[in-house]
């Protein structure tokens, strides 16, 4: 049985309505289901119904597994970005800047200024998530997990934990500010890069 574009779209919508929200995971599942149905003869709807009766639970379990794996892939992509030469250079530059700033300003003043910077970066990331490059991004597993990791980490390590109150040694405080800023910058860069890549790879094939 040859599947039409309408059949493919039907499978995609069915999986989306069944809770497979991430476009990249759904793309692979649609391909898997379509391949299985193309090997059968007869009516598409009847074959699809029978296939889902037998395989829907397994597909949804795989969806959960793939979503968990996406978090590890997101963190791995972030770490790869942080050790790139350009970000190592940024790390060295930031250490110099923070060393100068902490000699001139109070640690609390620096912390407040950085809070504004980090909120701006998260706002930029939120805009990318909503509007994307051209017409908005679909929801991709690795990108989404990276975004949630950045947001939660920023809140925990910079809002709940006040480094200017917790760390008394200026050298340690410089290191903290440097690493956290590199984490945020490389996170935004990785988010943007992955979102663009996934959009081209998956949205471009729809």
BELLINTA-V325757 format. One record per backbone hydrogen bond with DSSP energy under -1.0 kcal/mol. CO is the residue of the C=O (numbers start at 1). NH is the residue of the N-H. If there is no record, write none. Layout:
co: <CO;CO>
nh: <NH;NH>
//
This chain:
co: <4;5;6;7;8;9;10;11;12;13;14;15;16;19;22;23;24;25;26;27;28;29;30;31;32;33;34;37;43;44;45;46;47;48;49;50;51;52;55;56;57;58;59;60;61;62;63;64;65;66;69;70;71;72;73;74;75;76;77;78;79;81;84;85;86;87;88;89;90;91;92;93;94;95;96;97;98;101;106;107;108;109;110;111;112;113;114;115;116;117;118;119;120;121;122;123;124;125;126;127;128;131;139;140;141;142;143;144;145;146;147;148;149;150;151;152;153;154;155;155;156;161;162;162;163;169;170;171;172;173;174;175;176;177;178;179;180;181;182;183;184;185;186;187;188;189;190;191;192;193;194;195;196;197;198;199;202;203>
nh: <8;9;10;11;12;13;14;15;16;17;18;20;19;21;26;27;28;29;30;31;32;33;34;35;36;37;38;40;47;48;49;50;51;52;53;54;55;56;59;60;61;62;63;64;65;66;67;68;69;70;73;74;75;76;77;78;79;80;81;82;83;84;88;89;90;91;92;93;94;95;96;97;98;99;100;101;102;105;110;111;112;113;114;115;116;117;118;119;120;121;122;123;124;125;126;127;128;129;130;131;132;136;23;144;145;146;147;148;149;150;151;152;153;154;155;156;157;158;159;160;161;163;165;166;167;173;174;175;176;177;178;179;180;181;182;183;184;185;186;187;188;189;190;191;192;193;194;195;196;197;198;199;200;201;202;204;205;206>
//
